[in-house]
Amino acid sequence: MNLSETTTFCFVASYAVALSLEVVSLARRFGWHRLVLLGFAVAGVFAHVTYLTVQSRGAETPLSSPSDWASVSALALACVYLFATFTAPRQSIGLFLLPLVLALIGVAGVASDRPISADRATDFWGSAHGLLLVLATVAVIVGFLAGVMYLIQSWRLKHNLPSRGAFRLPSLEVLEHLNARALGVSAVLVAGGFGSGLVLARLRLAGNGGSIWTDPLVISLTVMLLWLIAAELFRWLYPSARQGRKVAYLTVASFGFLLIVLASLLWTGSSHAAQGEAPQPPRQTL
């Protein structure tokens, strides 16, 4: 049994055990139930990432076959499930997500593993990269606005300033919930955009010997991703950071990193999008 077969068994078995624990939790939850559930979920995602990494090594067009795409989709849903187990541990979201994860893995097992043309693969990953980053931008902006409104509302309540006229803000509880959700969603979307961007860059730079790690936009996006991961870990490890002004400060800081990414995009212009592509002939005009 080779490494690829071993890792496939590992993440399929991990997801299956996690699903079984979700079913058992409908009847009874034992003391360390959530810890075991998280352990199998993390193990499954780790083995799944290892499997896709092994599969992409040496491939001319990595992660571009129908089988690969089904497996990547399964991994994305597994990451959503892992995120949900942290943010909503008492909700039975896994009963809906994990069967789809296992079904997509089954589809990946029977689908063709022959890569499609490089042009079509580039189009797919380019669209995924752009869409995920657009959604991440929206999530960060929503979190920033919720954070600003939270800080304003908190300041008004602290100084006993009543709401006047039509200027009314949501309650602190609603804004706090929105802040936390926006921070987590933006972390997942930026991670997806970053990962799809790496695949896209590898497709475009195949055979050119170039590197994307000198691109200011890639560097700034990497820093933003590391910040969002650190912010989420901070919220998970320190319960006091999940509420109040701390989470508002985190979303406001995330917006600052977004501004850095946008500044890098304006600085580099179209060179990032065109990296590795052959120059196009000038368009004829009348």
C-alpha positions as CSV (number, residue, x, y, z in Angstrom):
1,M,0.0,0.0,0.0
2,N,1.5,3.3,-1.1
3,L,1.4,6.7,0.7
4,S,-1.5,7.9,-1.4
5,E,-3.7,4.8,-0.5
6,T,-2.7,5.2,3.2
7,T,-3.7,8.8,3.4
8,T,-7.0,8.1,1.5
9,F,-7.9,5.5,4.1
10,C,-6.9,7.8,6.9
11,F,-9.1,10.8,6.0
12,V,-12.0,8.6,4.9
13,A,-11.9,6.7,8.2
14,S,-11.5,10.0,10.2
15,Y,-14.6,11.5,8.5
16,A,-16.6,8.4,9.0
17,V,-15.8,8.2,12.7
18,A,-16.6,11.9,13.1
19,L,-20.0,11.3,11.4
20,S,-20.6,8.3,13.7
21,L,-19.9,10.5,16.8
22,E,-22.3,13.1,15.4
23,V,-25.0,10.4,15.2
24,V,-24.2,9.1,18.7
25,S,-24.4,12.7,20.1
26,L,-28.1,12.7,19.2
27,A,-28.8,10.2,22.0
28,R,-26.0,10.9,24.4
29,R,-22.9,13.1,24.8
30,F,-20.1,12.0,27.1
31,G,-17.6,14.3,28.8
32,W,-14.8,14.2,26.2
33,H,-17.1,13.8,23.2
34,R,-16.3,17.2,21.6
35,L,-12.5,16.7,22.1
36,V,-12.6,13.3,20.4
37,L,-14.8,14.7,17.6
38,L,-12.4,17.6,17.0
39,G,-9.4,15.1,17.0
40,F,-10.9,13.0,14.2
41,A,-11.9,16.1,12.2
42,V,-8.5,17.6,12.4
43,A,-6.8,14.3,11.6
44,G,-9.1,13.9,8.6
45,V,-8.4,17.4,7.2
46,F,-4.6,16.9,7.8
47,A,-4.6,13.6,6.0
48,H,-6.7,15.0,3.2
49,V,-4.3,17.9,2.7
50,T,-1.4,15.5,2.7
51,Y,-3.1,13.4,0.1
52,L,-3.8,16.3,-2.3
53,T,-0.2,17.5,-1.8
54,V,1.2,14.1,-2.8
55,Q,-1.1,14.0,-5.8
56,S,-0.1,17.4,-7.0
57,R,3.7,16.8,-6.9
58,G,5.2,16.3,-10.3
59,A,1.9,16.9,-12.1
60,E,2.0,19.1,-15.1
61,T,-1.4,20.6,-14.3
62,P,-1.9,20.0,-10.5
63,L,-5.4,19.4,-9.1
64,S,-7.0,19.8,-12.5
65,S,-8.7,16.5,-13.1
66,P,-12.4,15.8,-12.3
67,S,-11.3,13.5,-9.5
68,D,-9.1,16.2,-8.0
69,W,-11.8,18.8,-8.1
70,A,-14.2,16.5,-6.3
71,S,-11.6,15.8,-3.7
72,V,-10.8,19.5,-3.2
73,S,-14.5,20.2,-2.9
74,A,-14.8,17.5,-0.2
75,L,-11.8,19.1,1.6
76,A,-13.4,22.5,1.5
77,L,-16.6,21.2,3.1
78,A,-14.5,19.3,5.7
79,C,-12.9,22.6,6.6
80,V,-16.3,24.3,6.9
81,Y,-17.3,21.4,9.2
82,L,-14.1,21.8,11.3
83,F,-14.8,25.6,11.6
84,A,-18.4,24.8,12.6
85,T,-17.4,22.4,15.4
86,F,-15.4,25.3,17.0
87,T,-18.0,28.1,16.5
88,A,-21.2,26.1,17.0
89,P,-20.2,23.0,19.1
90,R,-23.8,22.2,20.2
91,Q,-25.3,22.3,16.7
92,S,-25.7,19.2,14.5
93,I,-24.2,20.7,11.4
94,G,-22.0,17.6,10.9
95,L,-25.0,15.4,10.2
96,F,-25.5,17.5,7.0
97,L,-21.9,18.3,6.0
98,L,-20.1,15.0,6.6
99,P,-22.3,12.8,4.4
100,L,-21.7,15.2,1.5
101,V,-17.9,15.1,2.3
102,L,-17.9,11.3,2.1
103,A,-20.1,11.4,-1.1
104,L,-17.7,13.8,-2.8
105,I,-14.8,11.5,-1.9
106,G,-16.7,8.6,-3.4
107,V,-17.2,10.7,-6.6
108,A,-13.5,11.5,-6.6
109,G,-12.8,7.7,-6.5
110,V,-14.8,6.9,-9.6
111,A,-14.2,10.1,-11.6
112,S,-11.5,10.5,-14.2
113,D,-8.1,11.3,-12.9
114,R,-6.9,12.5,-16.3
115,P,-6.1,16.2,-16.2
116,I,-8.1,18.4,-18.5
117,S,-6.3,21.0,-20.7
118,A,-4.1,23.5,-19.0
119,D,-6.1,26.4,-20.4
120,R,-9.4,25.1,-18.9
121,A,-7.7,24.3,-15.6
122,T,-6.2,27.9,-15.5
123,D,-9.7,29.3,-16.2
124,F,-11.2,27.3,-13.4
125,W,-8.6,28.1,-10.8
126,G,-8.6,31.8,-11.9
127,S,-12.3,32.1,-11.4
128,A,-12.2,30.3,-8.0
129,H,-9.3,32.6,-6.9
130,G,-11.0,35.8,-7.9
131,L,-14.4,34.8,-6.5
132,L,-13.0,33.7,-3.1
133,L,-11.0,36.9,-2.7
134,V,-14.0,39.0,-3.6
135,L,-16.1,37.3,-1.0
136,A,-13.3,37.6,1.5
137,T,-13.1,41.3,0.9
138,V,-16.8,41.6,1.5
139,A,-16.6,39.6,4.7
140,V,-13.7,41.7,6.0
141,I,-15.6,45.0,5.2
142,V,-18.8,43.7,6.9
143,G,-16.7,42.8,10.0
144,F,-15.0,46.2,10.0
145,L,-18.4,48.0,9.8
146,A,-19.8,45.8,12.5
147,G,-16.7,46.5,14.7
148,V,-17.0,50.3,14.2
149,M,-20.7,50.2,15.0
150,Y,-20.0,48.1,18.1
151,L,-17.4,50.5,19.4
152,I,-19.7,53.5,18.8
153,Q,-22.6,51.8,20.5
154,S,-20.5,50.7,23.4
155,W,-19.2,54.2,23.8
156,R,-22.7,55.7,23.7
157,L,-24.0,53.2,26.3
158,K,-20.9,53.8,28.5
159,H,-21.7,57.5,28.6
160,N,-25.4,57.0,28.9
161,L,-26.1,58.7,25.6
162,P,-29.6,57.9,24.3
163,S,-30.4,57.1,20.7
164,R,-31.6,60.2,18.9
165,G,-33.8,60.5,15.9
166,A,-33.2,58.0,13.1
167,F,-29.6,57.2,14.1
168,R,-30.1,53.8,15.7
169,L,-27.6,51.0,15.8
170,P,-28.1,47.2,16.3
171,S,-27.7,45.9,19.9
172,L,-24.3,45.0,21.2
173,E,-25.2,41.3,21.1
174,V,-26.1,41.4,17.4
175,L,-22.9,43.3,16.5
176,E,-20.7,41.0,18.6
177,H,-22.2,38.0,16.8
178,L,-21.7,39.6,13.4
179,N,-18.1,40.5,14.3
180,A,-17.2,37.0,15.3
181,R,-18.8,35.4,12.2
182,A,-17.3,37.9,9.8
183,L,-13.8,37.2,11.3
184,G,-14.1,33.4,10.9
185,V,-15.7,33.5,7.4
186,S,-13.1,35.9,6.1
187,A,-10.3,33.6,7.4
188,V,-11.8,30.7,5.6
189,L,-12.3,32.7,2.3
190,V,-8.8,34.2,2.4
191,A,-7.3,30.7,2.9
192,G,-9.3,29.4,0.0
193,G,-8.3,32.4,-2.2
194,F,-4.7,32.0,-1.2
195,G,-4.7,28.2,-1.9
196,S,-6.4,28.6,-5.3
197,G,-3.9,31.4,-6.1
198,L,-1.0,29.1,-5.5
199,V,-2.4,26.4,-7.8
200,L,-3.1,29.1,-10.4
201,A,0.4,30.5,-10.2
202,R,1.9,27.0,-10.6
203,L,-0.1,26.5,-13.7
204,R,0.9,29.8,-15.2
205,L,4.6,29.5,-14.2
206,A,4.9,25.8,-15.3
207,G,8.3,25.6,-17.2
208,N,9.1,29.3,-16.8
209,G,11.1,28.9,-13.6
210,G,9.6,32.0,-12.1
211,S,8.6,32.6,-8.4
212,I,5.5,34.2,-7.0
213,W,7.0,34.9,-3.6
214,T,8.6,38.1,-4.7
215,D,5.2,39.5,-5.7
216,P,4.1,42.3,-3.2
217,L,0.5,41.2,-3.5
218,V,1.3,37.6,-2.6
219,I,3.4,38.7,0.3
220,S,0.7,41.1,1.7
221,L,-2.0,38.4,1.2
222,T,0.2,35.9,3.0
223,V,0.6,38.3,5.9
224,M,-3.2,38.9,6.0
225,L,-3.9,35.2,6.1
226,L,-1.4,34.6,8.9
227,W,-3.1,37.5,10.8
228,L,-6.6,36.0,10.4
229,I,-5.4,32.6,11.5
230,A,-3.7,34.1,14.5
231,A,-6.8,36.1,15.3
232,E,-9.0,33.0,15.1
233,L,-6.6,31.0,17.3
234,F,-6.6,33.9,19.8
235,R,-10.4,33.8,20.0
236,W,-10.6,30.1,20.4
237,L,-7.9,29.9,23.1
238,Y,-9.0,32.9,25.1
239,P,-12.8,33.0,25.7
240,S,-12.7,36.6,26.8
241,A,-11.6,37.5,23.2
242,R,-14.9,36.1,21.8
243,Q,-16.9,39.0,23.1
244,G,-16.9,42.7,23.8
245,R,-14.6,45.2,22.3
246,K,-11.7,42.7,21.7
247,V,-13.4,41.0,18.8
248,A,-14.3,44.4,17.4
249,Y,-10.7,45.5,17.5
250,L,-9.7,42.3,15.7
251,T,-12.1,43.0,12.8
252,V,-11.0,46.6,12.6
253,A,-7.3,45.4,12.4
254,S,-8.3,42.9,9.7
255,F,-9.6,45.8,7.6
256,G,-6.2,47.4,8.0
257,F,-4.5,44.3,6.5
258,L,-7.1,44.4,3.7
259,L,-6.1,48.0,2.9
260,I,-2.5,46.8,2.7
261,V,-3.5,44.1,0.2
262,L,-5.5,46.5,-1.9
263,A,-2.5,49.0,-1.9
264,S,-0.3,46.2,-3.1
265,L,-2.8,45.4,-5.8
266,L,-2.8,49.0,-7.0
267,W,1.0,49.1,-6.8
268,T,1.6,46.0,-8.9
269,G,-1.2,46.9,-11.3
270,S,-2.0,44.1,-13.8
271,S,1.4,42.4,-13.5
272,H,0.0,40.0,-10.9
273,A,-2.9,38.8,-13.1
274,A,-0.7,38.5,-16.2
275,Q,2.2,36.8,-14.5
276,G,3.4,33.9,-16.5
277,E,1.2,34.6,-19.5
278,A,2.4,35.3,-22.9
279,P,2.1,38.9,-24.0
280,Q,-1.0,39.6,-26.1
281,P,-0.8,41.3,-29.5
282,P,-2.0,44.9,-29.6
283,R,-5.7,45.2,-30.4
284,Q,-6.5,46.8,-33.7
285,T,-8.7,49.8,-33.6
286,L,-10.5,51.7,-36.2
